[in-house]
């Protein structure tokens, strides 16, 4: 049985990140997915704060690996991400590939935050934590949560 997932290109991004090495070229996509497409994944508990800091929601970032990949980053199409979030993901993947020897995969990133969009560079903290856990075959300790300024968009009811 052949597994197929549909991806929609949103942009190709070039970035030079300090401490990571040469500029990174990544293909970035929004896509459909199902858990059976992921070789392995981890859910990272996060607290997302509104930009005015008057509201926060608890959710998770799902970080997954798709085998036989070329380093593409695929965001779950159910949540819109901004440029800062895309850059955070690119930096997180580049870091994991260099320092954790993670390669040969495509990377899936999904946000379960009861919000239609996510913005902010510090989303990279949860993404990096997930990638490092996957590279080391670790899980996220029960009862822990990572905080960062992940500014959710409109909250869904």
VOTIKOL-178996 format. One line per 4 residues: number of its first residue (from 0); their letters; for each residue z, x, y of N, C-alpha, C. Coordinates in Angstrom, 2 decimals, always signed. Each point is the difference from the previous one (the first is absolute). Example, Ala and Ser with C-alpha at 12.3 -4.5 7.8 and 13.67 -1.06 7.14 Angstrom:
2
0) AS) +7.80,+13.19,-5.69,+0.00,-0.89,+1.19,+0.00,+0.90,+1.20  -0.72,-0.35,+1.05,+0.06,+0.82,+1.19,+0.73,-0.77,+1.09 .
REM end
This chain:
157
0) XXXX) +0.00,+0.83,-1.17,+0.00,-0.83,+1.17,+0.00,+0.88,+1.24  -0.93,-0.23,+0.89,-0.10,+0.79,+1.22,+0.76,-0.69,+1.13  +0.87,+0.73,+0.66,+0.76,-0.55,+1.12,-0.76,+0.27,+1.28  -0.10,-1.01,+0.82,-0.74,+0.12,+1.24,+0.89,-0.45,+1.14 .
4) XXXX) -0.03,+0.73,+1.07,+0.67,-0.48,+1.20,-0.99,+0.08,+1.14  +0.15,-0.94,+0.92,-0.92,-0.09,+1.12,+0.64,+0.67,+1.20  -0.73,+0.91,+0.62,+0.51,+0.66,+1.18,-0.98,-0.15,+1.15  +0.54,-0.08,+1.18,-0.79,-0.19,+1.20,+0.27,+1.19,+0.92 .
8) XXXX) -1.03,+0.82,+0.30,+0.27,+1.15,+0.87,+0.37,-0.44,+1.41  +1.02,+0.65,+0.58,+0.33,-0.29,+1.38,-0.29,+1.20,+0.90  +0.12,+1.20,-0.51,-0.37,+1.18,+0.78,+0.16,+1.25,-0.83  -0.63,+1.07,+0.47,+0.24,+1.33,-0.55,+0.72,+0.76,+1.09 .
12) XXXX) +1.06,+0.67,-0.35,+0.84,+0.59,+1.01,+0.11,+1.51,-0.19  +0.00,+0.73,+1.09,+0.21,+1.43,-0.01,+1.29,+0.27,+0.76  +0.84,+0.84,-0.55,+1.25,+0.29,+0.70,+0.44,+1.42,-0.31  +0.48,+0.68,+1.01,+0.63,+1.30,-0.20,+1.49,-0.21,+0.17 .
16) XXXX) +0.76,+0.25,-1.01,+1.43,-0.23,+0.05,+0.73,+1.32,-0.07  +0.98,+0.20,+0.85,+0.73,+1.25,+0.03,+0.75,+0.18,-1.32  -0.07,+1.20,-0.53,+0.72,+0.32,-1.23,-0.67,-0.46,-1.28  -1.08,-0.75,+0.11,-0.65,-0.49,-1.20,-1.23,+0.83,-0.36 .
20) XXXX) -0.59,+0.64,+0.97,-1.14,+0.85,-0.29,-1.23,-0.43,+0.76  -1.15,+0.16,-0.64,-1.25,-0.29,+0.66,-0.15,-1.49,+0.28  -0.90,-0.36,+0.90,-0.19,-1.43,+0.30,-0.30,-0.79,-1.26  +0.52,-1.20,-0.04,-0.17,-0.87,-1.16,-1.09,-1.03,+0.25 .
24) XXXX) -0.86,-0.19,-0.96,-0.98,-1.07,+0.06,+0.37,-0.98,-1.10  +0.20,-1.23,+0.38,+0.41,-1.02,-0.97,-0.83,-1.26,+0.20  -0.33,-0.62,-1.10,-0.60,-1.32,+0.06,+1.14,-1.00,-0.07  -0.01,-0.94,+0.93,+1.06,-0.99,+0.11,-0.61,-1.37,-0.28 .
28) XXXX) +0.68,-0.80,-0.81,-0.51,-1.31,-0.38,+1.09,-1.05,+0.05  -0.40,-1.24,+0.19,+0.83,-1.16,-0.33,-0.52,-0.50,-1.34  +0.86,-0.49,-0.84,-0.49,-0.47,-1.29,+0.91,-0.97,-0.71  -0.60,-0.66,-0.97,+0.74,-0.82,-0.95,+0.52,+0.93,-1.08 .
32) XXXX) +1.05,-0.37,-0.64,+0.50,+0.81,-1.11,+0.81,-0.89,-0.92  +0.23,+0.50,-1.18,+1.01,-0.58,-0.87,+0.76,+1.16,-0.61  +1.23,-0.25,-0.39,+0.83,+1.10,-0.51,-0.61,+0.70,-1.20  -0.85,-0.69,-0.78,-0.56,+0.68,-1.17,-1.06,+1.03,+0.39 .
36) XXXX) -0.40,+0.03,+1.26,-0.92,+1.05,+0.45,+0.73,+1.28,+0.37  +1.29,-0.11,+0.23,+0.77,+1.16,+0.42,+0.48,+0.78,-1.22  -0.27,+1.29,+0.00,+0.47,+0.87,-1.07,+1.53,-0.03,-0.03  +0.59,+0.16,+1.17,+1.44,-0.19,+0.16,+0.26,-0.27,+1.47 .
40) XXXX) +1.15,-0.61,+0.26,+0.36,-0.33,+1.37,+1.51,-0.01,+0.15  +0.42,+0.02,+1.24,+1.42,-0.10,+0.33,+0.12,-0.89,+1.23  +1.07,-0.79,+0.03,+0.31,-0.83,+1.16,+1.12,+0.68,+0.78  -0.24,+0.23,+1.28,+0.98,+0.64,+0.86,+0.60,-1.05,+0.93 .
44) XXXX) +1.29,-0.29,-0.13,+0.63,-0.98,+0.90,+0.01,+0.54,+1.44  -0.35,-0.87,+0.94,-0.05,+0.40,+1.41,+0.60,-1.11,+0.87  +0.45,+0.41,+1.17,+0.37,-0.94,+1.05,-1.05,+0.14,+1.09  -0.63,-1.10,+0.35,-1.01,-0.01,+1.06,+0.63,-0.61,+1.24 .
48) XXXX) -0.16,+0.68,+1.11,+0.56,-0.47,+1.25,-1.10,-0.44,+0.95  +0.27,-1.07,+0.74,-0.95,-0.41,+1.03,+0.04,+1.02,+1.13  -1.07,+0.06,+0.78,-0.08,+1.00,+1.06,+1.11,-0.15,+1.03  +0.46,-1.22,+0.24,+1.08,-0.21,+0.97,+1.38,+0.15,-0.65 .
52) XXXX) +0.02,+0.32,-1.28,+1.22,+0.23,-0.77,+0.91,-1.22,-0.07  -0.54,-1.18,+0.25,+0.79,-1.23,-0.06,-0.03,-0.64,-1.37  -0.88,+0.49,-0.86,-0.11,-0.61,-1.32,-0.40,+1.07,-1.01  +0.53,-0.12,-1.18,-0.37,+0.88,-1.09,-0.18,-0.80,-1.27 .
56) XXXX) -0.85,+0.49,-0.87,-0.18,-0.64,-1.29,+0.07,+1.07,-1.09  +0.50,-0.39,-1.15,+0.08,+0.91,-1.14,-1.17,-0.30,-0.91  -0.66,+1.05,-0.44,-1.14,-0.16,-0.89,-0.20,+1.25,-0.82  -1.25,+0.24,-0.36,-0.28,+1.19,-0.79,-1.41,+0.49,+0.29 .
60) XXXX) -0.18,+1.27,-0.27,-1.31,+0.63,+0.02,-0.33,+0.34,-1.44  -1.10,-0.52,-0.50,-0.45,+0.36,-1.35,-1.00,+1.15,+0.14  +0.31,+1.11,-0.67,-0.88,+1.17,+0.00,-0.45,+0.20,-1.44  -1.31,+0.00,-0.21,-0.52,+0.11,-1.36,-1.09,+1.02,-0.12 .
64) XXXX) -0.20,+0.45,-1.22,-1.06,+0.95,-0.32,-1.06,-0.70,-0.84  -1.25,+0.24,+0.33,-1.13,-0.51,-0.78,-0.69,+1.22,-0.58  -0.11,+0.05,-1.35,-0.56,+1.17,-0.69,-1.45,+0.24,+0.37  -0.41,+1.23,-0.23,-1.38,+0.44,+0.19,-0.49,-0.29,+1.41 .
68) XXXX) +0.85,+0.31,+0.96,-0.35,-0.24,+1.38,-0.44,+1.26,+0.72  -0.40,-0.20,+1.23,-0.49,+1.11,+0.82,+0.81,+0.13,+1.29  +1.21,-0.54,+0.01,+0.85,+0.12,+1.17,-0.13,-1.14,+1.00  -0.71,-1.05,-0.38,-0.12,-1.15,+0.90,+1.35,-0.68,+0.16 .
72) XXXX) +0.21,-0.61,+1.15,+1.22,-0.76,+0.27,-0.42,-1.46,+0.12  +0.62,-0.83,-0.81,-0.33,-1.42,-0.04,+1.23,-0.80,+0.41  -0.12,-0.71,+1.11,+1.08,-0.87,+0.48,-0.21,-1.40,-0.56  +1.09,-0.63,-0.40,-0.05,-1.39,-0.44,-0.54,-0.84,+1.15 .
76) XXXX) -1.03,-0.78,-0.28,-0.67,-0.74,+1.07,+0.84,-1.13,+0.58  +1.12,-0.32,-0.62,+0.84,-1.09,+0.51,+0.77,+0.37,+1.26  +0.09,+1.28,+0.32,+0.72,+0.44,+1.19,-0.90,+0.90,+0.83  -0.15,-0.31,+1.25,-0.82,+0.80,+0.91,+0.84,+1.18,+0.48 .
80) XXXX) -0.60,+1.18,+0.01,+0.69,+1.21,+0.46,-0.71,+0.55,+1.23  +0.75,+0.69,+0.86,-0.59,+0.58,+1.20,-0.31,+1.47,-0.22  -0.57,+0.62,+1.02,-0.41,+1.41,-0.09,+1.19,+0.92,-0.30  +1.14,-0.27,+0.62,+1.17,+0.85,-0.23,+0.44,-0.05,-1.46 .
84) XXXX) -0.08,-1.18,-0.62,+0.36,-0.14,-1.41,-1.01,+0.71,-0.88  -1.28,-0.10,+0.34,-1.05,+0.70,-0.75,+0.23,+1.51,+0.08  +0.27,+0.51,+1.19,+0.26,+1.44,+0.16,+1.22,+0.43,-0.78  +1.04,-0.84,-0.01,+1.20,+0.32,-0.77,-0.33,+0.09,-1.49 .
88) XXXX) -0.82,-0.91,-0.49,-0.40,+0.03,-1.42,-0.81,+1.24,-0.31  -0.94,+0.35,+0.88,-0.82,+1.21,-0.21,+0.89,+1.23,-0.06  +0.94,+0.11,+0.93,+0.92,+1.15,-0.01,+0.87,+0.01,-1.24  +0.48,-1.16,-0.42,+0.85,-0.08,-1.20,-0.75,+0.44,-1.25 .
92) XXXX) -1.23,-0.47,-0.13,-0.82,+0.38,-1.17,-0.32,+1.49,+0.04  -0.38,+0.52,+1.18,-0.30,+1.43,+0.11,+1.22,+0.85,-0.36  +1.16,-0.42,+0.46,+1.24,+0.71,-0.32,+0.25,-0.02,-1.50  -0.11,-1.17,-0.62,+0.27,-0.12,-1.44,-1.00,+0.82,-0.82 .
96) XXXX) -1.25,-0.01,+0.41,-1.00,+0.79,-0.74,+0.27,+1.49,+0.11  +0.42,+0.45,+1.17,+0.24,+1.43,+0.19,+1.33,+0.45,-0.60  +1.06,-0.73,+0.30,+1.34,+0.46,-0.38,+0.50,-0.52,-1.33  -0.55,-1.10,-0.46,+0.43,-0.57,-1.28,-1.09,+0.12,-1.07 .
100) XXXX) -1.11,+0.64,+0.35,-1.13,+0.21,-0.94,-0.51,-1.33,-0.57  -0.04,-1.01,+0.84,-0.50,-1.32,-0.39,-1.48,-0.06,+0.35  -0.86,-0.14,-1.01,-1.44,-0.08,+0.28,-0.71,-0.72,-1.15  -1.26,-0.35,+0.25,-0.78,-0.69,-1.01,+0.21,-1.50,-0.01 .
104) XXXX) +0.59,-0.52,+1.07,+0.31,-1.43,+0.08,-0.59,-0.60,+1.28  -0.12,-1.31,+0.00,-0.08,-0.77,+1.22,+1.40,-0.55,+0.20  +0.33,-0.32,+1.25,+1.36,-0.38,+0.34,+0.02,-1.42,+0.53  +0.82,-0.84,-0.59,+0.15,-1.37,+0.44,+1.28,-0.13,+0.81 .
108) XXXX) -0.08,-0.69,+1.14,+1.17,-0.24,+0.84,+0.03,-1.47,+0.38  +1.08,-0.65,-0.33,+0.17,-1.41,+0.35,+1.36,-0.24,+0.62  +0.05,-0.90,+0.95,+1.24,-0.34,+0.67,+0.39,-1.42,-0.34  +1.21,-0.17,-0.52,+0.53,-1.33,-0.29,+1.13,-0.23,+1.00 .
112) XXXX) -0.39,-0.50,+1.19,+0.95,-0.13,+1.09,+0.03,-1.39,+0.61  -0.65,-0.95,-0.62,-0.06,-1.35,+0.57,-0.55,+0.03,+1.43  -0.98,+0.85,+0.21,-0.63,+0.17,+1.30,-1.50,+0.17,-0.21  -0.80,-0.45,+0.96,-1.44,+0.11,-0.18,-0.56,+1.36,+0.41 .
116) XXXX) +0.80,+0.82,+0.70,-0.46,+1.32,+0.40,+1.17,+0.96,+0.09  -0.32,+1.29,-0.07,+1.00,+1.06,+0.08,-0.57,+1.07,+0.93  +0.87,+0.53,+0.86,-0.46,+1.08,+0.87,+1.10,+1.02,+0.16  -0.38,+1.22,+0.26,+0.98,+1.04,+0.27,-0.15,+1.20,-0.90 .
120) XXXX) +0.11,+1.16,+0.61,-0.14,+1.25,-0.73,+1.11,+0.27,-0.98  +1.18,-0.56,+0.24,+1.09,+0.30,-0.92,-0.09,-0.76,-1.31  -1.04,-0.79,-0.17,-0.26,-0.57,-1.33,-0.23,+1.12,-1.02  -0.38,+1.18,+0.50,-0.23,+1.14,-0.87,+1.24,+0.43,-0.77 .
124) XXXX) +1.18,-0.32,+0.50,+1.23,+0.39,-0.71,+0.07,-0.69,-1.36  -0.23,-1.30,-0.03,+0.01,-0.73,-1.27,-1.15,+0.39,-0.91  -1.17,+0.22,+0.60,-1.18,+0.41,-0.78,+0.25,+1.36,-0.63  +0.51,+0.94,+0.79,+0.29,+1.35,-0.52,+1.04,-0.04,-1.10 .
128) XXXX) +1.05,-0.78,+0.21,+1.04,-0.11,-1.02,-0.59,-0.51,-1.31  -0.87,-1.00,+0.09,-0.64,-0.54,-1.20,-0.90,+1.01,-0.69  -0.78,+0.73,+0.78,-0.90,+1.00,-0.60,+0.77,+1.13,-0.67  +1.06,+0.44,+0.64,+0.82,+1.07,-0.60,+0.64,-0.50,-1.29 .
132) XXXX) +0.52,-1.23,+0.01,+0.59,-0.56,-1.22,-1.04,-0.07,-1.12  -1.22,-0.44,+0.32,-1.05,-0.07,-1.02,-0.36,+1.38,-0.53  -0.13,+0.97,+0.89,-0.36,+1.35,-0.42,+1.06,+0.61,-0.92  +1.24,-0.34,+0.24,+1.11,+0.56,-0.78,+0.45,-0.91,-1.14 .
136) XXXX) -0.74,-1.09,-0.22,+0.35,-0.98,-1.04,+1.43,-0.51,+0.17  +0.35,-0.31,+1.23,+1.33,-0.52,+0.32,-0.12,-1.45,+0.45  +1.11,-0.69,+0.00,+0.06,-1.35,+0.56,+0.86,+0.06,+1.26  -0.04,-1.06,+0.76,+0.83,-0.08,+1.19,+1.35,-0.57,-0.44 .
140) XXXX) +1.06,+0.68,+0.37,+1.34,-0.39,-0.42,+0.32,-1.42,+0.47  +0.50,-0.81,-0.91,+0.39,-1.38,+0.30,+1.01,-0.02,+1.14  -0.18,-0.89,+0.93,+0.94,-0.16,+1.10,-0.28,+0.88,+1.20  -1.06,+0.80,-0.05,-0.34,+0.82,+1.16,-1.11,-0.67,+0.79 .
144) XXXX) -0.05,+0.33,+1.27,-1.04,-0.54,+0.87,-0.32,+1.05,+1.06  -1.25,+0.08,+0.39,-0.39,+0.94,+1.03,-0.23,-0.79,+1.28  +0.46,+0.56,+1.10,-0.19,-0.66,+1.28,-0.96,+0.80,+0.84  -0.82,-0.69,+0.72,-0.90,+0.61,+0.96,-0.53,-1.10,+0.88 .
148) XXXX) -0.64,+0.39,+1.06,-0.54,-1.02,+0.89,-1.35,-0.47,-0.52  +0.05,-0.95,-0.89,-1.19,-0.65,-0.49,-0.06,-1.33,+0.73  -0.88,-0.09,+0.97,-0.04,-1.19,+0.84,-0.84,-1.09,-0.67  +0.65,-1.04,-0.53,-0.78,-1.04,-0.66,-0.74,-0.85,+1.02 .
152) XXXX) -1.09,-0.56,-0.43,-0.75,-0.94,+0.83,+0.65,-1.37,-0.06  -0.78,-1.02,+0.04,+0.51,-1.37,-0.05,+0.67,-0.24,-1.35  +1.20,-0.50,+0.03,+0.76,-0.29,-1.21,-0.56,-1.27,-0.63  -0.23,+0.07,-1.32,-0.49,-1.17,-0.73,+1.18,-0.87,-0.41 .
156) X) -0.19,-1.29,+0.01,+1.04,-0.93,-0.45,-0.18,-0.33,-1.45 .
REM end
